[in-house]
Amino acid sequence: MNLPDRIRSFKERRIDVPVAPDGLVLDVGSGDKPSWRADVLLDGYPDEEFGGQRSGASHVRVTRPLFVADAADMPFADGVFDHVICSHVLEHVPDPAAVIAEMVRVARTGYIEVPLAASSKIIDFPSHLWWCRLDESTSPATLVFEAKTQPWFDTEIHEHLARTGLDRKIDDFLNGDHFHHHIIRVHWRGSVPYRVEGTLDPDFVKQQVHATREHGGQATLMARALTKAFVPRGHRSPEIRYDDIVKPEFRRGDDTVLENRIYEVEVDHPAGPGPA
């Protein structure tokens, strides 16, 4: 894959968001590289202690209004977003089915991107909880999540690659010109065909949430540079009223407009009776 092809692939995945210019877009698990097109961000792990969940930075980027919340229990009202982006997030969450259900609840269409299991078994990351596959024997194809039982597919191979330094070389290869071969891309409208296989060990989940290995730092820097080069000039997020996007029980009953800062709904406005 030559450089123009690599750039073309990046543009298709990260820049060409299939939504109208005035459509409202949510980025779930935005981390340190939120989509340029997102108007609202959501992330459950904003602090430095969860750096292993991100790809090169200790904290999330707060470039748009960012809600700190569990993606499996979003604070947003039904159907308020035209499109939702969830890129390299579902492999990290304990309950991908619940997150998918929430995305379908709050948005009309969306985009999911996850790492391909075959690639992850070569170089994986301890913060990943699931092997992801696309079962194309069904129509439409079904996104499959298989529960992991240990951080690495083969601990002996992992330790050998780490000891010899081959892990970084292979990681650079997989995340470089050949990245498009190692991911699954799902564009959905109305529903997401998926299947969950196996059950996660709660102790395993606790260990992996605090995994310390960050990954893809160079890829993140390149992504930011390409995004800056591709993003249409003059694009601005619309003015969004807080009460227009949150669930009824979180509404404040005023005309507060969202700002580019962190919102913790339970703290900012405790759940309770509110305007319908």
Backbone bond lengths (Angstrom), bond angles and torsions (degrees), N, CA, C in turn:
res aa  C-N    CA-C-N  psi(-1)  N-CA   C-N-CA  omega(-1)  CA-C   N-CA-C  phi
1 M - - - 1.478 - - 1.525 108.24 -
2 N 1.329 118.94 114.73 1.449 120.68 -178.68 1.522 110.54 -81.15
3 L 1.332 116.55 174.20 1.462 120.59 -174.71 1.519 113.03 -58.52
4 P 1.351 119.28 -45.85 1.472 118.06 177.98 1.524 112.42 -57.36
5 D 1.354 117.39 -39.36 1.456 120.29 178.90 1.524 111.02 -66.33
6 R 1.322 115.79 -38.80 1.462 120.03 178.74 1.525 110.34 -64.00
7 I 1.311 116.30 -42.07 1.462 120.60 178.86 1.530 110.04 -67.06
8 R 1.328 116.35 -39.09 1.466 120.38 178.15 1.530 110.26 -61.84
9 S 1.321 116.36 -42.49 1.460 120.59 178.65 1.523 110.92 -63.09
10 F 1.325 116.63 -43.08 1.466 120.27 178.73 1.523 110.46 -61.70
11 K 1.317 115.87 -43.14 1.459 119.66 -179.36 1.528 111.10 -62.14
12 E 1.318 117.08 -41.39 1.464 120.31 179.14 1.526 111.66 -64.25
13 R 1.333 116.44 -38.58 1.465 120.26 -175.13 1.521 113.01 -82.49
14 R 1.320 116.64 -38.58 1.459 119.95 -168.11 1.527 115.38 -111.49
15 I 1.310 116.55 -21.83 1.468 119.16 -173.57 1.520 112.34 -107.42
16 D 1.333 116.99 -44.21 1.463 120.76 -174.54 1.529 111.04 -81.81
17 V 1.305 116.19 78.23 1.465 121.50 179.63 1.526 108.36 -84.02
18 P 1.342 117.74 120.09 1.473 121.08 -173.79 1.528 113.08 -78.76
19 V 1.315 116.00 71.60 1.456 121.14 179.95 1.519 108.36 -147.89
20 A 1.312 116.77 149.77 1.463 121.23 -179.04 1.529 110.54 -62.18
21 P 1.332 117.37 154.25 1.465 120.57 -178.95 1.533 113.84 -55.35
22 D 1.334 117.08 -30.56 1.458 119.82 -179.46 1.534 112.34 -97.66
23 G 1.337 117.33 8.42 1.460 120.90 178.81 1.518 111.41 -72.09
24 L 1.321 116.70 145.73 1.457 122.23 -179.52 1.528 108.87 -92.26
25 V 1.343 116.62 125.80 1.464 121.71 -171.98 1.526 110.91 -121.11
26 L 1.325 115.36 135.45 1.464 123.39 176.90 1.518 109.14 -112.16
27 D 1.334 116.51 137.48 1.465 122.18 173.85 1.523 107.79 -111.15
28 V 1.337 116.50 113.16 1.465 122.10 -178.66 1.523 109.61 -91.80
29 G 1.333 116.56 123.84 1.451 120.47 -176.95 1.509 111.56 72.30
30 S 1.314 116.39 44.72 1.472 122.22 -172.72 1.520 113.42 -64.20
31 G 1.334 117.86 -30.91 1.459 121.13 175.79 1.506 114.58 55.64
32 D 1.346 115.69 -135.15 1.468 120.70 -177.19 1.526 112.25 -97.54
33 K 1.341 117.50 6.74 1.469 119.44 178.18 1.528 110.65 -142.48
34 P 1.337 116.68 65.00 1.472 119.67 179.62 1.520 111.66 -62.41
35 S 1.325 114.89 149.65 1.463 120.06 177.77 1.519 110.28 -62.79
36 W 1.326 115.55 140.35 1.464 120.59 178.73 1.526 110.98 -60.48
37 R 1.344 116.12 -27.98 1.464 120.46 -173.36 1.525 113.29 -88.24
38 A 1.331 116.70 -11.48 1.464 119.78 -176.77 1.527 111.57 -67.99
39 D 1.331 115.48 136.59 1.463 121.52 175.33 1.527 111.31 -96.18
40 V 1.336 115.90 -27.59 1.458 122.78 179.33 1.525 107.92 -135.41
41 L 1.340 116.15 141.86 1.458 121.92 179.85 1.521 109.94 -114.85
42 L 1.336 115.36 151.37 1.465 120.92 173.19 1.510 108.33 -137.92
43 D 1.336 116.24 132.38 1.463 120.69 178.16 1.519 109.13 -150.36
44 G 1.314 116.50 136.75 1.461 120.25 -179.15 1.509 114.08 -94.26
45 Y 1.353 117.18 -8.73 1.468 120.91 -175.42 1.522 111.12 -131.57
46 P 1.332 118.39 72.90 1.467 119.98 -173.74 1.524 115.06 -82.66
47 D 1.322 118.53 -15.80 1.459 120.97 -169.38 1.525 113.26 -91.75
48 E 1.342 114.49 167.58 1.460 121.56 -176.42 1.523 112.49 -62.41
49 E 1.319 117.94 -31.72 1.461 120.28 -177.04 1.530 112.28 -63.56
50 F 1.327 116.84 -16.40 1.455 120.90 179.56 1.521 112.00 -107.28
51 G 1.333 116.81 25.86 1.462 121.28 -178.27 1.519 113.15 -57.54
52 G 1.334 117.43 -29.09 1.455 120.85 179.61 1.504 113.56 -67.40
53 Q 1.335 116.82 -14.49 1.458 120.93 177.38 1.529 111.42 -83.14
54 R 1.325 115.85 -11.75 1.466 119.68 -177.73 1.526 110.57 -108.32
55 S 1.313 116.04 -168.99 1.467 119.36 -172.22 1.516 112.91 -129.21
56 G 1.308 116.84 47.69 1.453 117.55 172.44 1.507 116.25 134.71
57 A 1.335 119.15 -2.09 1.462 121.49 -179.54 1.524 109.69 -135.33
58 S 1.328 116.15 152.39 1.460 119.92 -176.76 1.520 112.30 -80.67
59 H 1.333 117.36 -23.16 1.456 120.46 -178.60 1.532 110.90 -130.08
60 V 1.320 115.76 160.09 1.461 120.32 174.22 1.529 109.33 -68.38
61 R 1.335 115.86 160.95 1.459 121.31 175.32 1.517 108.74 -97.75
62 V 1.308 115.34 124.13 1.470 120.16 -178.26 1.519 108.11 -103.63
63 T 1.325 116.22 76.62 1.465 121.88 -179.08 1.516 112.01 -101.06
64 R 1.316 116.13 -8.98 1.458 125.10 175.75 1.520 108.12 -140.62
65 P 1.330 119.55 172.47 1.469 119.50 175.03 1.528 108.90 -57.28
66 L 1.333 117.22 125.18 1.452 121.93 -176.25 1.523 110.59 -119.79
67 F 1.322 116.48 119.91 1.457 122.33 178.13 1.524 108.76 -95.11
68 V 1.323 115.81 124.82 1.461 120.97 175.43 1.520 107.31 -89.72
69 A 1.328 115.72 110.63 1.462 120.11 -176.26 1.516 109.45 -163.24
70 D 1.315 115.05 163.51 1.457 122.37 175.73 1.528 108.54 -73.56
71 A 1.326 117.57 126.39 1.460 120.87 179.96 1.521 111.74 -64.19
72 A 1.329 117.18 -17.40 1.460 121.11 177.70 1.525 112.26 -86.56
73 D 1.322 116.26 -1.45 1.473 121.29 178.76 1.526 108.00 -152.12
74 M 1.313 116.17 70.48 1.460 121.63 -174.36 1.532 111.19 -71.95
75 P 1.329 117.44 147.31 1.463 120.76 -179.18 1.517 114.20 -82.86
76 F 1.347 117.55 7.50 1.459 121.45 -173.13 1.531 112.44 -91.00
77 A 1.316 114.94 152.98 1.466 121.51 178.81 1.526 110.68 -73.71
78 D 1.306 116.50 163.49 1.462 122.20 -178.98 1.530 111.02 -62.89
79 G 1.328 115.76 132.72 1.458 122.01 170.08 1.514 116.72 62.06
80 V 1.333 118.67 25.51 1.468 119.32 -176.37 1.523 113.07 -81.89
81 F 1.344 117.45 -16.61 1.457 120.24 -178.40 1.530 110.45 -107.78
82 D 1.314 114.98 145.16 1.458 120.13 176.00 1.523 111.05 -80.85
83 H 1.333 116.22 -27.51 1.468 120.03 -174.92 1.523 108.55 -154.46
84 V 1.344 115.98 144.68 1.460 120.76 177.00 1.522 109.10 -129.84
85 I 1.321 116.25 136.50 1.456 122.82 179.15 1.522 108.40 -109.89
86 C 1.331 116.43 131.80 1.464 121.48 179.23 1.531 107.10 -137.91
87 S 1.325 116.30 90.55 1.457 121.73 -172.35 1.521 111.03 -110.22
88 H 1.325 116.19 117.93 1.462 123.72 178.44 1.527 111.46 54.95
89 V 1.318 113.65 51.65 1.463 122.37 179.63 1.528 111.71 -124.58
90 L 1.318 117.29 -44.80 1.462 120.85 -171.98 1.522 112.92 -61.93
91 E 1.330 117.68 -27.39 1.465 119.30 178.03 1.530 112.23 -71.37
92 H 1.347 115.95 -11.20 1.465 121.20 -179.28 1.527 113.68 -96.98
93 V 1.322 118.31 -20.44 1.463 120.69 -167.94 1.527 111.62 -90.72
94 P 1.333 118.11 145.91 1.466 120.67 179.98 1.525 113.86 -65.31
95 D 1.339 117.22 -27.37 1.463 120.47 -175.07 1.527 110.18 -134.95
96 P 1.346 117.59 80.31 1.470 119.20 -178.82 1.518 113.00 -61.82
97 A 1.338 117.82 -30.13 1.463 120.58 178.85 1.520 110.57 -61.93
98 A 1.339 116.92 -42.42 1.463 121.02 -179.60 1.525 110.87 -66.62
99 V 1.329 117.12 -38.65 1.469 120.57 179.59 1.529 109.83 -66.88
100 I 1.320 117.05 -43.33 1.463 120.30 177.48 1.524 110.41 -60.38
101 A 1.339 116.70 -43.43 1.462 120.51 178.84 1.521 111.35 -59.75
102 E 1.321 117.31 -39.30 1.458 121.24 179.09 1.522 111.44 -68.99
103 M 1.322 117.48 -39.84 1.459 119.92 178.24 1.525 110.93 -62.62
104 V 1.324 115.88 -43.42 1.459 120.31 178.51 1.526 110.97 -64.96
105 R 1.326 116.27 -32.72 1.468 120.53 179.72 1.525 112.10 -69.55
106 V 1.338 117.66 -41.55 1.468 120.01 -171.85 1.522 113.47 -93.50
107 A 1.341 118.37 -12.98 1.467 120.00 -175.57 1.525 111.58 -135.90
108 R 1.329 115.03 158.20 1.462 121.25 -179.10 1.530 111.97 -87.07
109 T 1.320 116.11 -36.55 1.466 121.52 -179.91 1.519 108.42 -137.20
110 G 1.334 115.40 168.61 1.451 116.94 179.00 1.508 113.50 -169.15
111 Y 1.347 113.90 175.06 1.459 122.56 179.78 1.520 108.33 -135.40
112 I 1.339 115.72 129.57 1.456 122.71 177.32 1.524 108.72 -119.71
113 E 1.342 115.67 136.13 1.459 120.29 174.42 1.521 108.30 -134.83
114 V 1.332 116.06 128.84 1.462 122.06 -179.52 1.524 108.85 -137.75
115 P 1.345 117.74 159.71 1.469 120.25 177.95 1.523 110.98 -75.57
116 L 1.314 116.70 143.71 1.457 122.85 178.47 1.524 109.73 -74.85
117 A 1.335 116.69 133.62 1.462 121.33 -176.78 1.521 112.34 -55.47
118 A 1.333 117.19 -43.00 1.464 119.99 -177.57 1.522 111.75 -58.44
119 S 1.324 116.40 -35.96 1.463 120.97 178.02 1.526 111.05 -76.93
120 S 1.329 116.18 -42.29 1.464 120.27 -178.59 1.522 111.79 -62.30
121 K 1.321 117.12 -29.15 1.460 119.96 -179.74 1.522 112.18 -72.99
122 I 1.332 116.99 -13.64 1.469 121.04 174.63 1.517 109.32 -85.67
123 I 1.326 116.04 -54.53 1.463 122.81 175.18 1.513 107.23 -131.38
124 D 1.323 116.39 110.10 1.457 120.12 -178.66 1.520 109.50 -116.56
125 F 1.321 115.77 174.97 1.451 121.81 -179.34 1.522 108.64 -129.55
126 P 1.324 117.31 136.72 1.461 120.11 -173.85 1.516 114.23 -62.97
127 S 1.324 117.90 -18.44 1.460 119.79 179.05 1.529 112.29 -78.93
128 H 1.334 117.61 -7.10 1.460 121.33 177.16 1.520 109.13 -84.87
129 L 1.325 116.19 131.78 1.460 121.88 -177.84 1.520 113.30 -104.22
130 W 1.334 117.24 -14.03 1.463 121.27 -172.91 1.524 111.95 -134.10
131 W 1.348 115.28 144.88 1.461 121.00 164.95 1.533 106.19 -87.13
132 C 1.308 117.06 132.55 1.472 120.56 -175.72 1.530 110.79 -114.02
133 R 1.331 115.53 134.45 1.463 121.61 178.45 1.527 109.21 -137.46
134 L 1.322 115.89 165.19 1.458 121.56 173.99 1.520 107.33 -119.05
135 D 1.320 116.11 112.01 1.462 121.80 179.56 1.531 108.30 -84.30
136 E 1.325 115.45 102.90 1.459 120.83 -176.24 1.518 112.34 -90.98
137 S 1.337 117.41 8.37 1.461 120.31 175.65 1.524 111.11 -79.41
138 T 1.327 116.42 -11.57 1.459 121.42 177.50 1.522 109.28 -103.53
139 S 1.319 116.24 163.19 1.465 120.74 177.38 1.536 109.07 -133.01
140 P 1.339 116.64 113.56 1.458 127.12 -1.22 1.524 112.07 -70.99
141 A 1.320 116.65 169.54 1.456 121.57 -179.78 1.532 110.37 -60.14
142 T 1.320 116.09 148.35 1.464 122.11 -176.73 1.513 110.91 -107.54
143 L 1.323 116.64 129.67 1.456 122.51 175.72 1.526 107.97 -80.00
144 V 1.329 116.65 123.99 1.465 121.70 -174.06 1.526 110.23 -113.90
145 F 1.338 115.58 132.85 1.454 122.49 175.83 1.528 108.94 -115.81
146 E 1.331 116.99 118.31 1.458 121.64 177.55 1.524 108.84 -107.83
147 A 1.320 117.04 125.27 1.462 121.86 -176.82 1.523 111.30 -63.16
148 K 1.334 116.68 132.63 1.454 121.76 173.86 1.531 109.28 -82.53
149 T 1.306 115.51 154.03 1.464 120.20 178.35 1.522 112.45 -115.87
150 Q 1.333 115.93 -10.31 1.460 121.70 178.07 1.527 108.47 -153.44
151 P 1.339 117.28 160.94 1.474 119.66 -175.57 1.527 114.04 -60.55
152 W 1.344 116.99 -34.15 1.455 120.40 -174.21 1.518 109.82 -121.50
153 F 1.311 117.20 149.08 1.464 121.06 177.71 1.523 110.24 -63.03
154 D 1.341 116.12 -41.24 1.467 121.43 177.60 1.524 107.03 -140.36
155 T 1.309 117.35 107.76 1.464 121.77 -176.13 1.520 111.89 -61.21
156 E 1.333 117.64 -38.39 1.463 120.92 -179.05 1.523 111.42 -63.17
157 I 1.339 115.94 -43.99 1.464 119.82 178.30 1.530 110.09 -66.71
158 H 1.337 117.11 -42.91 1.458 120.54 178.96 1.525 111.41 -57.23
159 E 1.327 116.90 -46.79 1.465 120.27 -178.57 1.518 111.59 -65.47
160 H 1.335 117.19 -35.08 1.463 120.39 177.27 1.529 111.10 -66.00
161 L 1.326 116.87 -45.41 1.462 120.25 179.93 1.521 111.16 -63.59
162 A 1.344 117.12 -39.95 1.460 120.81 179.46 1.524 110.65 -67.27
163 R 1.320 117.13 -40.42 1.467 121.78 -177.68 1.521 112.01 -66.82
164 T 1.320 117.31 -34.02 1.462 121.59 -177.06 1.528 113.28 -93.82
165 G 1.331 116.24 -7.23 1.458 119.56 -178.41 1.516 113.86 81.58
166 L 1.325 116.09 3.08 1.462 119.23 -179.77 1.525 112.06 -70.64
167 D 1.329 116.65 -22.17 1.471 118.66 -178.23 1.514 111.56 -61.06
168 R 1.340 117.17 -40.98 1.465 120.09 179.98 1.525 111.25 -68.18
169 K 1.332 116.23 -39.49 1.465 119.37 179.86 1.526 110.84 -65.08
170 I 1.323 115.85 -43.00 1.465 119.52 179.44 1.523 110.28 -67.94
171 D 1.331 115.97 -38.84 1.469 120.10 178.21 1.525 110.29 -60.69
172 D 1.333 117.28 -44.77 1.468 121.15 178.40 1.526 110.68 -61.86
173 F 1.325 116.38 -38.21 1.468 120.66 179.63 1.528 110.62 -66.11
174 L 1.332 116.13 -47.91 1.458 119.96 -177.36 1.523 112.36 -66.75
175 N 1.331 116.73 -33.73 1.458 120.57 -177.78 1.526 112.41 -94.63
176 G 1.319 116.75 6.62 1.459 120.63 -179.46 1.514 112.29 -99.38
177 D 1.324 115.72 -124.96 1.458 120.80 -174.76 1.520 113.28 -62.50
178 H 1.333 117.65 -21.71 1.464 120.48 -174.68 1.523 112.47 -103.11
179 F 1.321 117.43 13.01 1.459 120.65 -173.90 1.524 112.94 -56.51
180 H 1.337 117.15 -38.20 1.458 120.40 -176.02 1.523 112.67 -64.05
181 H 1.357 117.50 -18.69 1.462 120.50 177.77 1.532 112.00 -80.51
182 H 1.301 117.29 -11.93 1.467 121.11 -169.20 1.524 112.87 -114.80
183 I 1.308 116.35 18.31 1.460 120.24 179.62 1.532 110.09 -132.18
184 I 1.314 114.86 161.56 1.457 122.87 173.47 1.518 107.37 -114.35
185 R 1.326 116.19 132.29 1.462 121.52 -179.63 1.518 109.70 -119.21
186 V 1.318 116.53 128.40 1.461 120.84 -179.63 1.528 109.64 -130.03
187 H 1.320 116.30 116.48 1.461 121.89 170.41 1.522 107.02 -97.72
188 W 1.316 117.94 128.06 1.465 119.40 -176.52 1.529 111.37 -130.42
189 R 1.311 113.80 157.45 1.464 121.73 176.22 1.530 107.76 -141.59
190 G 1.311 116.16 116.79 1.455 120.68 177.06 1.512 115.70 86.26
191 S 1.328 117.56 -40.28 1.461 120.91 -179.44 1.523 110.02 -157.41
192 V 1.345 115.62 163.48 1.459 122.07 179.19 1.529 108.35 -126.20
193 P 1.338 119.06 112.63 1.464 120.08 175.30 1.536 109.12 -69.51
194 Y 1.310 117.09 121.96 1.467 120.11 -179.13 1.523 109.38 -149.54
195 R 1.344 114.86 164.96 1.456 121.82 176.63 1.521 108.84 -147.43
196 V 1.308 116.93 137.06 1.463 122.16 178.04 1.518 108.64 -110.39
197 E 1.324 116.24 127.32 1.457 121.70 -178.79 1.527 110.03 -117.35
198 G 1.320 116.67 126.81 1.453 120.80 178.84 1.518 112.52 86.74
199 T 1.327 115.36 174.37 1.461 122.66 -178.26 1.523 109.39 -130.68
200 L 1.316 116.20 137.27 1.455 120.76 179.65 1.524 111.11 -79.03
201 D 1.320 116.09 142.82 1.461 122.41 172.37 1.523 107.66 -77.93
202 P 1.352 119.40 122.83 1.470 121.54 -178.67 1.525 113.49 -54.74
203 D 1.321 117.60 -36.94 1.475 120.46 179.02 1.526 110.69 -66.52
204 F 1.321 116.50 -38.15 1.466 121.09 177.29 1.519 110.15 -62.68
205 V 1.333 116.63 -42.87 1.464 121.36 179.66 1.531 110.34 -60.76
206 K 1.323 117.40 -45.89 1.465 121.11 -178.69 1.525 110.98 -60.08
207 Q 1.324 116.75 -40.81 1.460 120.78 -179.81 1.521 111.32 -66.38
208 Q 1.324 116.11 -41.36 1.452 118.99 -173.70 1.527 113.31 -77.15
209 V 1.324 118.41 -27.15 1.465 121.10 178.35 1.522 110.40 -60.69
210 H 1.323 116.66 -32.01 1.460 120.80 -178.90 1.528 112.38 -101.52
211 A 1.317 117.05 18.48 1.458 120.47 177.50 1.517 109.72 -57.89
212 T 1.338 116.86 143.13 1.462 120.35 -172.02 1.521 114.23 -100.35
213 R 1.311 118.52 -12.68 1.461 119.38 -174.85 1.510 111.73 -75.49
214 E 1.335 116.88 116.98 1.456 121.39 172.99 1.520 108.33 -89.00
215 H 1.321 116.76 156.26 1.446 119.12 -177.34 1.517 111.23 -147.45
216 G 1.326 113.99 152.79 1.457 119.16 175.39 1.519 115.13 76.98
217 G 1.332 117.74 25.52 1.465 120.09 -177.84 1.515 113.10 -57.91
218 Q 1.346 116.53 -47.85 1.461 120.06 179.65 1.522 110.83 -64.88
219 A 1.315 115.94 -39.03 1.465 119.52 178.81 1.522 110.70 -62.65
220 T 1.329 116.67 -36.65 1.456 120.56 179.50 1.526 111.01 -64.81
221 L 1.324 116.53 -44.20 1.461 120.32 178.86 1.524 111.11 -61.87
222 M 1.330 115.69 -41.45 1.461 119.40 178.86 1.524 110.63 -65.97
223 A 1.346 115.29 -39.34 1.459 119.51 179.64 1.524 110.68 -60.99
224 R 1.313 116.66 -41.82 1.464 119.79 179.66 1.525 110.99 -64.78
225 A 1.322 116.67 -40.68 1.461 120.31 -179.40 1.531 110.54 -65.55
226 L 1.340 116.67 -44.63 1.461 119.83 179.97 1.520 111.33 -67.48
227 T 1.335 116.21 -37.78 1.461 119.25 178.27 1.517 110.26 -60.95
228 K 1.309 116.35 -44.21 1.465 120.70 179.58 1.523 110.99 -61.18
229 A 1.340 116.02 -36.46 1.457 119.99 -179.01 1.526 112.39 -72.77
230 F 1.343 116.65 -32.19 1.466 121.09 -173.75 1.521 114.79 -94.53
231 V 1.320 117.75 -27.90 1.464 119.78 -172.34 1.530 110.83 -60.86
232 P 1.319 117.16 129.29 1.469 120.06 179.37 1.518 111.67 -58.57
233 R 1.293 116.39 136.71 1.462 120.96 178.87 1.528 110.24 -68.27
234 G 1.311 114.64 143.44 1.453 119.62 175.69 1.510 114.64 87.63
235 H 1.347 117.74 -2.54 1.467 118.01 179.39 1.518 110.53 -70.74
236 R 1.322 116.50 130.32 1.454 122.16 177.27 1.510 109.48 -136.82
237 S 1.320 115.15 141.90 1.458 119.02 176.33 1.521 109.23 -69.33
238 P 1.312 117.19 147.68 1.470 119.88 -179.78 1.523 111.46 -72.37
239 E 1.322 115.85 165.73 1.456 120.57 173.03 1.521 108.15 -75.62
240 I 1.332 116.32 122.95 1.469 120.92 -174.39 1.525 109.28 -119.15
241 R 1.316 115.63 126.26 1.452 120.10 176.11 1.523 110.07 -82.16
242 Y 1.315 115.54 136.47 1.463 122.27 -178.79 1.531 110.62 -53.57
243 D 1.322 116.68 -48.55 1.459 121.00 -175.67 1.525 113.07 -68.69
244 D 1.333 117.02 -16.75 1.462 119.55 -178.21 1.522 112.92 -78.61
245 I 1.346 118.28 -16.89 1.468 118.51 -175.52 1.527 113.67 -119.29
246 V 1.337 119.16 -17.59 1.461 119.38 -177.52 1.527 111.27 -88.52
247 K 1.322 116.10 162.43 1.463 121.90 176.89 1.533 109.44 -60.14
248 P 1.320 117.17 152.96 1.470 120.54 -179.24 1.524 114.16 -51.98
249 E 1.329 117.63 -38.15 1.471 119.33 -176.95 1.519 113.64 -70.62
250 F 1.330 117.17 -12.04 1.461 120.61 179.15 1.529 113.29 -102.96
251 R 1.315 117.47 -3.00 1.465 120.13 -176.13 1.513 111.91 -69.15
252 R 1.325 114.81 147.47 1.466 121.21 -175.44 1.517 113.16 -98.08
253 G 1.329 115.69 -16.09 1.455 118.24 -179.18 1.503 113.71 77.50
254 D 1.340 117.50 24.31 1.465 120.49 177.48 1.528 108.98 -136.40
255 D 1.321 116.74 -170.46 1.465 121.33 -177.13 1.524 112.44 -105.79
256 T 1.332 117.48 29.67 1.457 121.33 -179.96 1.527 111.10 -55.36
257 V 1.332 115.87 128.97 1.463 122.23 178.76 1.527 108.60 -101.15
258 L 1.330 116.34 137.05 1.459 120.74 -179.12 1.523 111.46 -63.41
259 E 1.342 114.58 142.33 1.458 122.20 176.97 1.527 108.68 -118.00
260 N 1.323 116.11 168.51 1.457 120.62 178.52 1.526 109.39 -80.58
261 R 1.316 113.93 77.50 1.463 120.92 179.14 1.521 108.55 -152.03
262 I 1.329 115.82 175.72 1.459 121.68 179.57 1.520 110.30 -85.16
263 Y 1.336 115.19 135.82 1.461 122.56 175.66 1.528 108.75 -118.80
264 E 1.303 116.04 123.53 1.455 121.75 172.37 1.520 105.57 -112.02
265 V 1.307 116.33 100.13 1.462 121.99 -168.70 1.509 112.76 -54.99
266 E 1.318 117.77 -45.58 1.464 120.93 -177.12 1.527 111.34 -64.51
267 V 1.332 116.60 -27.19 1.461 121.29 -179.94 1.526 110.62 -87.68
268 D 1.358 114.90 -47.22 1.460 119.75 -177.33 1.530 112.05 -64.80
269 H 1.316 114.82 -36.96 1.473 118.54 -177.76 1.520 108.75 -154.66
270 P 1.327 118.61 91.56 1.456 121.54 -175.27 1.525 111.99 -52.60
271 A 1.329 115.13 145.74 1.452 120.27 -179.64 1.529 110.50 -60.81
272 G 1.295 115.94 141.95 1.456 120.85 -179.41 1.512 109.65 171.12
273 P 1.297 118.21 -178.71 1.460 120.58 179.48 1.523 111.18 -57.72
274 G 1.311 116.46 137.60 1.451 120.53 179.75 1.504 109.98 -148.16
275 P 1.310 116.93 174.62 1.469 120.39 -179.79 1.516 110.39 -59.07
276 A 1.284 117.33 140.89 1.465 121.22 179.18 1.514 110.49 -73.44
